[in-house]
Amino acid sequence: MTLTFSGEVFVTPGDAAWHFVRVTPECSEEIRSASGPRVGFGSVRVEAAVGGTVWSTSVFPESRTAYVLPLKRSVREAEGILADDVIDVTLRLV
């Protein structure tokens, strides 16, 4: 299953300053209904693509209705992504 969506990059407060993009509720529902057993923290393994960068990661439940996708520093640097940018994302469940 492949999903595409656009979302705004947000940063968690604190020293770690993790960057995420929120998966839309519609795509989150598709992930929930199509994914198999969850792994740590309820995460679901995916292959993500932003621009020309593709990487293996997981999406994590943020709430009952949405997942979040962490954006590694290497991805942000390769694609020139900053906090508050709106980005296009493709996810493939693995």
N, C-alpha and C positions, 0 to 999 in steps of 0.2 A: 504494500500500500504506500502510495506517495501522496503527500499533502503539501500544499503551498499556501502561504499566508504572508501578510505584512504586519510588522509590529514595531513598537517604539522600544529602544534600548533603555533600560533603567539600571541603576547602580544601587547595591545594598549599602546602607550606612556602615561606618566603621573602618578600621584599618585594612581589612581584607579587600574591600571595594569590589565585590564580585559584580560582573556585568551579565545581565540576562535580557531575553526578549520573551514576552508573554505569548504563549500559543493561544490563538483565538478560541473562544468557547466551542465553536463548531468543529474545529480540528481536534480540540481536546476530547470532545465526545467521541469522535471517530477513533482516536487513539485508545480511549478507554474500552470501547466496544470491540476493537480488533486485536488488541495486544493480549499476549498470553500471560503467564504468571509474572508478577512483578518481582523485581529484585530489591536491593536495599532502598529504604525510604520510599517505597512505592514507585520507584523509577522505572522507565521503559527505555530500552535500548533503541537508538536510532542512528541513522547516517544523516548528517545535516549538511546543507549546502547554502552558502551565502556568496553571491558573486561567483568567482572562480575557485573558491575554497570549499573543499569537502572534507569532513572529518567524522569520526565515530565518537559518539557521546551518548548521553541519556537525557531524557526530559524528566522533570521532577514535578510531582503534584504541588501546586501552590495553594490550592483550595479544592473544594469539591467540584468546581466547574472549570478549572484551568491548570495547565501545565506551564512550566517555564523551561526555557532552553538556556543553559549557561554558554557564554561566549568567551572562549579562551583568548588570552592575550595575543597569541600568534594569529588567530583568526581576525581579531580586531585590527591588529597592525597590518596584516596583509590586505585587508579590505578597506582600511581607513575609517573604521567604525568608531564613533564617539557616543557618549551618553546623550540621550534624547534624539538620536538619529532614528529615522524610520527605515527599516530594512526589509527586504524580501527574503523569505526563507523557504527552502524545500526540505521536508523531512521524509525519510523512508524508514519504516519500521523494520528492524532486523531480528 
